[in-house]
Amino acid sequence: MDNVVITSQKQQVRIITLNRPDFLNAINENLIERLVEELCAANNDDTVKVIVLNGAGKAFCSGDDIQGTLQSIEGKKDPTGMASNREQSAKNLQDVTREILYGNKFVIGAIHGWAVGAGFEWAMNCDFSIWTETARAFFPEMKWGMFPTGGITYLLPRMVGLVKARELLLFGEKQTARQLLDMGLCWKVVEDDDLMQTTLEVANTIAKLPEDSVQGLKKAINLTCFNVLENTLDMEVSQLLEAINNPRTAELLGEFKPKIQP
């Protein structure tokens, strides 16, 4: 179970990889806990200057493990699904965002395949995100009766404007990497085969810069939004728990037929 997140290091770059490729790296409780642990470890390791976040297999992250979430809502015990302690699971999910945004290391997202729901939100949390030409992303939460996380209800309107944020979150339409680039939701778009090479080149460039200045820059850029964002993260947890406890959510998840195939 511990290999749902794996790490490696190339010089001063820590590569953290979501590793449930048979499920398109869908998010379950174990993956969340391990990802928080690995991000925290990297942020506190003096040998690490930059973090790269990516996904194994054919996708970055396809969002929540729907079957696990449904079983949790229905009170069923499933070691691969969300925890019965829903509040703690939701808080753990937000801790991923805290480690990416509040940590002192720059985080680069290497995004390919699908980035869905919380996976899309994690990609947006990264300081830089590099997407492949064939990558796709969308927010499915409203269709499922769920609620977005990752501080996105605060961050997204400031990135794309209020009206576009409402559109993306409410209608959940699939977006191409080029569309995301035009909206300012990704930093670069590269050919599929060039993703990791480009990402590591950028990471190594940042790693060679004076460490104190780089860490100070991240803190200065993000500091102004931290207090408001923390309130947003707590609010999203409350809204997510309310959504999960709504009987209609279980109905919608039960009707869900995945169109994203491994």
C-alpha positions as CSV (number, residue, x, y, z in Angstrom):
1,M,0.0,0.0,0.0
2,D,2.9,2.4,0.7
3,N,4.0,2.5,-2.9
4,V,0.9,4.6,-3.9
5,V,3.4,7.5,-3.9
6,I,7.0,6.9,-4.8
7,T,9.9,9.3,-4.8
8,S,13.3,9.7,-6.4
9,Q,16.0,12.4,-6.4
10,K,18.1,13.7,-9.2
11,Q,20.7,16.0,-7.8
12,Q,18.8,18.6,-5.9
13,V,15.4,17.8,-7.4
14,R,12.9,15.5,-5.5
15,I,10.5,13.8,-7.9
16,I,7.2,12.8,-6.2
17,T,5.1,10.4,-8.3
18,L,1.5,9.4,-7.8
19,N,1.6,5.7,-8.3
20,R,-1.8,4.1,-8.8
21,P,-1.5,3.7,-12.6
22,D,-4.2,1.0,-12.9
23,F,-6.7,3.6,-11.6
24,L,-5.2,6.6,-13.4
25,N,-3.8,7.7,-10.0
26,A,-7.3,8.1,-8.6
27,I,-7.2,9.6,-5.1
28,N,-7.8,7.4,-2.0
29,E,-7.0,8.0,1.6
30,N,-3.7,6.2,1.5
31,L,-2.5,8.2,-1.5
32,I,-3.4,11.5,0.3
33,E,-1.6,10.5,3.5
34,R,1.5,9.4,1.7
35,L,1.6,12.5,-0.6
36,V,1.4,14.8,2.4
37,E,4.2,12.9,4.1
38,E,6.4,13.0,1.0
39,L,5.8,16.7,0.3
40,C,6.5,17.5,4.0
41,A,9.7,15.5,3.9
42,A,10.9,17.2,0.8
43,N,10.1,20.7,2.1
44,N,12.1,19.9,5.2
45,D,15.1,18.2,3.5
46,D,18.1,20.5,3.0
47,T,19.3,18.4,0.0
48,V,16.1,19.3,-1.9
49,K,15.9,22.6,-3.7
50,V,12.9,21.9,-6.0
51,I,10.0,19.4,-6.0
52,V,8.5,17.9,-9.1
53,L,5.0,16.4,-8.8
54,N,3.9,13.9,-11.5
55,G,1.8,10.8,-12.1
56,A,2.8,7.3,-13.2
57,G,1.2,5.6,-16.2
58,K,-1.3,7.3,-18.5
59,A,-2.5,10.2,-16.4
60,F,-1.4,12.7,-13.8
61,C,-4.5,12.2,-11.5
62,S,-8.1,11.3,-12.4
63,G,-9.5,12.7,-9.2
64,D,-11.4,10.9,-6.4
65,D,-11.6,7.2,-6.4
66,I,-15.4,7.2,-6.9
67,Q,-16.1,3.7,-5.8
68,G,-14.1,4.3,-2.6
69,T,-15.9,7.6,-1.9
70,L,-19.3,6.0,-2.5
71,Q,-18.5,3.1,-0.2
72,S,-17.4,5.6,2.5
73,I,-20.7,7.5,2.1
74,E,-22.7,4.3,2.4
75,G,-20.7,3.3,5.5
76,K,-19.0,0.4,3.9
77,K,-15.5,-0.6,5.0
78,D,-13.1,-0.4,2.0
79,P,-9.3,-0.2,2.6
80,T,-8.8,1.3,-0.8
81,G,-11.5,4.0,-0.5
82,M,-12.0,7.1,1.6
83,A,-11.8,6.8,5.3
84,S,-14.9,6.4,7.5
85,N,-13.7,9.5,9.3
86,R,-14.8,11.8,6.6
87,E,-13.8,15.1,8.3
88,Q,-10.2,13.9,8.8
89,S,-10.0,12.7,5.3
90,A,-11.2,16.0,4.0
91,K,-8.6,17.9,6.1
92,N,-5.8,15.6,4.9
93,L,-6.8,16.4,1.4
94,Q,-6.4,20.1,2.1
95,D,-3.0,19.4,3.7
96,V,-1.7,18.5,0.2
97,T,-2.5,22.1,-0.9
98,R,-0.9,23.5,2.3
99,E,2.4,21.6,1.6
100,I,2.5,22.8,-2.0
101,L,1.6,26.4,-1.3
102,Y,3.0,27.0,2.2
103,G,6.2,24.9,1.8
104,N,9.4,26.8,1.1
105,K,10.4,24.8,-2.0
106,F,9.2,25.6,-5.5
107,V,6.9,22.8,-6.8
108,I,6.6,22.1,-10.5
109,G,3.7,20.0,-11.8
110,A,4.5,17.7,-14.8
111,I,1.0,17.0,-16.1
112,H,0.0,14.5,-18.7
113,G,-3.1,12.6,-19.6
114,W,-6.0,13.5,-17.3
115,A,-6.0,16.0,-14.4
116,V,-9.5,15.8,-12.9
117,G,-11.1,17.3,-9.8
118,A,-8.6,17.4,-6.9
119,G,-5.9,16.3,-9.4
120,F,-6.6,19.4,-11.5
121,E,-6.6,21.5,-8.3
122,W,-3.2,20.1,-7.2
123,A,-1.8,21.0,-10.6
124,M,-3.0,24.5,-10.2
125,N,-1.5,24.7,-6.7
126,C,2.0,24.1,-8.1
127,D,4.2,27.2,-8.6
128,F,4.6,26.2,-12.2
129,S,2.8,23.5,-14.2
130,I,4.0,22.0,-17.5
131,W,1.4,20.2,-19.5
132,T,1.6,17.9,-22.5
133,E,-0.2,18.7,-25.7
134,T,-2.6,15.8,-25.1
135,A,-3.4,16.5,-21.5
136,R,-7.0,17.3,-20.5
137,A,-8.6,18.7,-17.3
138,F,-11.9,19.4,-15.8
139,F,-13.8,19.9,-12.5
140,P,-16.5,17.2,-12.1
141,E,-17.5,18.0,-8.5
142,M,-20.8,19.9,-9.2
143,K,-22.1,17.0,-11.4
144,W,-21.5,14.6,-8.5
145,G,-23.0,16.7,-5.8
146,M,-19.5,17.1,-4.3
147,F,-17.4,20.3,-3.7
148,P,-14.1,21.5,-5.0
149,T,-11.0,21.6,-2.7
150,G,-7.4,22.8,-2.9
151,G,-8.4,26.4,-2.2
152,I,-9.7,26.6,-5.7
153,T,-12.8,28.6,-4.8
154,Y,-10.3,31.4,-3.8
155,L,-7.5,30.9,-6.3
156,L,-9.5,30.2,-9.5
157,P,-11.4,33.5,-9.7
158,R,-8.1,35.4,-9.2
159,M,-6.5,33.5,-12.0
160,V,-9.2,33.6,-14.6
161,G,-11.8,36.0,-13.4
162,L,-15.1,35.5,-11.6
163,V,-17.3,34.6,-14.6
164,K,-14.8,32.1,-16.1
165,A,-14.3,30.5,-12.7
166,R,-18.0,30.0,-12.3
167,E,-18.2,28.5,-15.7
168,L,-15.3,26.0,-15.1
169,L,-16.6,24.9,-11.7
170,L,-20.3,24.8,-12.5
171,F,-20.4,23.2,-15.9
172,G,-17.3,21.0,-15.6
173,E,-16.4,21.1,-19.3
174,K,-13.2,19.4,-20.4
175,Q,-10.4,21.7,-21.2
176,T,-7.3,21.1,-23.4
177,A,-3.8,22.1,-22.4
178,R,-3.8,24.8,-24.9
179,Q,-7.1,26.2,-23.5
180,L,-5.6,26.2,-20.1
181,L,-2.5,28.0,-21.4
182,D,-4.7,30.7,-22.9
183,M,-6.5,31.1,-19.5
184,G,-3.2,31.3,-17.6
185,L,-3.9,28.0,-15.7
186,C,-0.8,26.3,-17.0
187,W,2.7,27.7,-17.6
188,K,4.0,25.7,-20.6
189,V,2.7,23.2,-23.1
190,V,5.2,20.7,-24.5
191,E,5.2,17.6,-26.7
192,D,4.3,14.5,-24.8
193,D,7.8,12.9,-25.1
194,D,9.4,16.1,-23.8
195,L,7.5,16.5,-20.5
196,M,10.0,15.2,-18.0
197,Q,13.1,16.5,-19.8
198,T,11.6,20.0,-19.9
199,T,10.4,19.8,-16.3
200,L,13.8,18.7,-15.0
201,E,15.5,21.5,-17.0
202,V,13.3,24.1,-15.4
203,A,13.8,22.5,-12.0
204,N,17.5,22.4,-12.3
205,T,17.6,26.1,-13.4
206,I,15.6,27.0,-10.2
207,A,17.8,24.8,-8.0
208,K,21.0,26.7,-9.1
209,L,19.6,30.0,-8.0
210,P,20.5,31.4,-4.5
211,E,18.3,29.3,-2.1
212,D,17.4,32.0,0.4
213,S,16.3,34.4,-2.4
214,V,14.2,31.7,-4.0
215,Q,12.5,30.7,-0.8
216,G,11.9,34.3,0.1
217,L,10.3,35.0,-3.2
218,K,7.9,32.1,-2.8
219,K,7.0,33.3,0.6
220,A,6.6,36.9,-0.4
221,I,4.4,36.0,-3.4
222,N,2.1,33.6,-1.5
223,L,2.0,35.4,1.9
224,T,-0.6,37.9,1.0
225,C,-3.2,35.2,0.3
226,F,-2.4,32.9,3.2
227,N,-4.8,34.2,5.8
228,V,-7.8,34.3,3.3
229,L,-6.8,31.0,1.8
230,E,-6.7,29.2,5.1
231,N,-10.3,30.3,5.7
232,T,-11.1,29.1,2.3
233,L,-9.6,25.7,2.9
234,D,-11.6,25.3,6.1
235,M,-14.8,26.4,4.3
236,E,-14.3,23.9,1.5
237,V,-14.0,21.1,4.1
238,S,-17.3,22.1,5.6
239,Q,-19.0,22.3,2.2
240,L,-17.5,19.0,1.1
241,L,-18.7,17.2,4.3
242,E,-22.2,18.7,3.8
243,A,-22.2,17.5,0.2
244,I,-21.0,14.0,1.2
245,N,-23.8,13.8,3.9
246,N,-26.4,14.7,1.3
247,P,-28.3,11.5,0.2
248,R,-28.4,12.9,-3.3
249,T,-24.6,12.7,-3.6
250,A,-24.7,8.9,-3.2
251,E,-27.3,8.7,-5.9
252,L,-25.3,10.7,-8.3
253,L,-22.1,8.8,-7.6
254,G,-23.9,5.5,-8.0
255,E,-25.1,6.6,-11.4
256,F,-21.7,7.7,-12.5
257,K,-20.3,5.8,-15.5
258,P,-16.6,6.6,-15.9
259,K,-15.7,7.8,-19.4
260,I,-12.0,8.0,-18.6
261,Q,-10.4,4.7,-19.2
262,P,-7.0,3.5,-17.9
